[in-house]
Amino acid sequence: MEWLSWELLVYPGWALAILLIIVGLLGTVVPAIPGVPIVFAGLVLIAWLDGFMRVGWGTLVALGVLAVLSVIIDFLATAEGARRFGAGRHAILGATVGLLVGLFFGLPGLLLGPFIGAVLGHLASQANIDSSMRAGVGATLGVVVGTFAKVVIASVMLVWFLVAWWV
């Protein structure tokens, strides 16, 4: 396979890495796409394509820890936001379904979907309207906090990688 050389794979590799980072950044605000881990995969690919000359294993391990932390924070923020406002399992499930359905309605759907889903889920478990509305607010706040945390962590990872690359 003399026709296949390492140099032929570099450009598609870079294109894939950049695509992963872009999809990952979109995934920080779009539910159901593990945004920060995808950004991390793109960064690891870039470091690998460079032979780990500019960005070493220490930086990549730290970025990997941040990627795992973002997944944990996202999960905990949604669950804790809902729990603090009195939501039960049905409300949390409803918020998740509402978030997925809300994807099809843009930003308003992403904000209203979890709220409506949590309210309907809470009502389905024989709760009254007042506690269901509180559950909806809590679930929505949890989603917003989790999304904000993912955006911040992805941004920190990108800046950290770029600093390690250029310094």
C-alpha positions as CSV (number, residue, x, y, z in Angstrom):
1,M,0.0,0.0,0.0
2,E,2.6,2.5,-1.1
3,W,-0.1,4.8,-2.4
4,L,-1.5,5.3,1.1
5,S,0.8,7.5,3.1
6,W,0.4,9.3,6.4
7,E,0.2,12.7,4.6
8,L,-2.9,11.7,2.8
9,L,-4.7,11.2,6.1
10,V,-3.7,14.4,7.8
11,Y,-6.1,16.7,5.9
12,P,-9.2,14.5,6.4
13,G,-8.1,14.1,10.0
14,W,-8.1,17.8,10.6
15,A,-11.4,18.2,8.8
16,L,-12.9,15.5,11.1
17,A,-11.4,17.1,14.2
18,I,-12.8,20.5,13.3
19,L,-16.2,18.9,12.5
20,L,-16.2,17.2,15.9
21,I,-15.5,20.4,17.7
22,I,-18.3,22.3,15.8
23,V,-20.8,19.5,16.4
24,G,-19.7,19.3,20.0
25,L,-20.2,23.0,20.5
26,L,-23.7,22.7,19.1
27,G,-24.2,19.8,21.4
28,T,-23.6,22.0,24.4
29,V,-26.9,23.7,23.8
30,V,-28.8,21.0,21.9
31,P,-29.9,18.2,24.2
32,A,-29.3,14.5,23.3
33,I,-25.9,15.4,21.8
34,P,-23.0,14.8,24.3
35,G,-21.4,18.1,23.3
36,V,-18.4,18.4,25.6
37,P,-17.2,14.8,25.1
38,I,-17.5,15.3,21.4
39,V,-15.4,18.5,21.7
40,F,-12.9,16.5,23.7
41,A,-12.7,13.9,21.0
42,G,-11.9,16.6,18.4
43,L,-9.2,18.0,20.6
44,V,-7.6,14.6,21.2
45,L,-7.7,14.0,17.4
46,I,-5.9,17.3,16.8
47,A,-3.2,16.5,19.4
48,W,-2.8,13.0,17.9
49,L,-2.5,14.4,14.4
50,D,0.3,16.6,15.7
51,G,2.0,13.6,17.3
52,F,1.3,15.1,20.8
53,M,4.1,17.6,20.2
54,R,2.3,20.8,21.1
55,V,-0.4,19.4,23.5
56,G,0.7,16.6,25.8
57,W,-1.0,13.9,27.8
58,G,-1.2,16.0,31.0
59,T,-3.3,18.6,29.2
60,L,-5.4,16.0,27.6
61,V,-6.1,14.2,30.9
62,A,-7.1,17.5,32.5
63,L,-9.5,18.2,29.5
64,G,-10.9,14.6,29.8
65,V,-11.6,15.2,33.5
66,L,-13.5,18.4,32.5
67,A,-15.5,16.5,29.9
68,V,-16.6,13.9,32.4
69,L,-17.3,16.7,34.9
70,S,-19.6,18.4,32.4
71,V,-21.7,15.3,31.9
72,I,-22.0,14.9,35.7
73,I,-22.9,18.5,36.2
74,D,-25.5,18.5,33.4
75,F,-27.2,15.4,34.9
76,L,-27.1,16.7,38.5
77,A,-28.2,20.3,37.6
78,T,-31.4,19.0,35.9
79,A,-32.2,16.5,38.6
80,E,-31.4,18.8,41.5
81,G,-33.3,21.7,40.0
82,A,-36.4,19.6,39.7
83,R,-35.9,18.0,43.1
84,R,-35.5,21.3,44.9
85,F,-38.8,22.5,43.5
86,G,-40.6,19.3,44.5
87,A,-40.6,17.4,41.3
88,G,-40.8,13.6,41.4
89,R,-39.7,11.0,38.9
90,H,-42.6,11.5,36.6
91,A,-41.9,15.3,36.4
92,I,-38.2,14.6,35.6
93,L,-39.1,12.1,33.0
94,G,-41.7,14.6,31.6
95,A,-39.0,17.3,31.5
96,T,-36.7,15.1,29.6
97,V,-39.3,14.2,27.0
98,G,-40.4,17.8,26.8
99,L,-36.8,18.8,26.1
100,L,-36.5,16.3,23.3
101,V,-39.8,17.4,21.8
102,G,-38.8,21.0,22.2
103,L,-35.8,20.4,19.9
104,F,-38.2,20.7,17.0
105,F,-39.4,24.1,18.0
106,G,-36.1,26.0,18.4
107,L,-35.1,28.1,21.4
108,P,-38.7,28.6,22.6
109,G,-39.2,24.8,22.5
110,L,-35.9,24.2,24.4
111,L,-37.1,26.6,27.2
112,L,-40.8,25.7,27.3
113,G,-40.4,21.9,26.5
114,P,-38.9,20.9,29.9
115,F,-41.4,23.1,31.7
116,I,-44.5,21.7,30.0
117,G,-43.1,18.2,30.2
118,A,-42.4,18.5,33.9
119,V,-45.8,20.0,34.6
120,L,-47.6,17.2,32.6
121,G,-45.4,14.5,34.2
122,H,-46.1,15.9,37.7
123,L,-49.8,16.1,37.0
124,A,-49.8,12.5,35.8
125,S,-48.6,11.4,39.2
126,Q,-51.8,12.9,40.8
127,A,-50.2,16.2,41.9
128,N,-52.1,19.5,42.0
129,I,-51.5,22.3,39.5
130,D,-49.5,24.5,41.9
131,S,-46.9,21.9,42.8
132,S,-46.8,20.8,39.1
133,M,-46.0,24.4,38.1
134,R,-43.2,24.5,40.7
135,A,-41.8,21.3,39.3
136,G,-41.9,22.7,35.8
137,V,-39.9,25.8,37.0
138,G,-37.4,23.7,38.8
139,A,-36.8,21.4,35.8
140,T,-36.4,24.3,33.5
141,L,-34.0,26.1,35.8
142,G,-32.0,22.8,36.1
143,V,-31.8,22.5,32.3
144,V,-30.7,26.1,31.9
145,V,-28.0,25.8,34.6
146,G,-26.8,22.5,33.1
147,T,-26.6,24.0,29.6
148,F,-24.8,27.1,30.9
149,A,-22.3,24.9,32.7
150,K,-21.6,22.8,29.5
151,V,-21.0,26.0,27.5
152,V,-18.6,27.3,30.1
153,I,-16.7,24.0,30.4
154,A,-16.5,23.6,26.6
155,S,-15.2,27.2,26.3
156,V,-12.6,26.6,29.0
157,M,-11.5,23.4,27.3
158,L,-11.0,25.2,24.0
159,V,-9.1,28.1,25.5
160,W,-6.9,25.7,27.5
161,F,-6.1,23.6,24.4
162,L,-5.3,26.7,22.4
163,V,-3.0,28.1,25.1
164,A,-1.3,24.7,25.3
165,W,-1.0,24.6,21.5
166,W,0.6,28.0,21.2
167,V,2.7,28.3,24.3
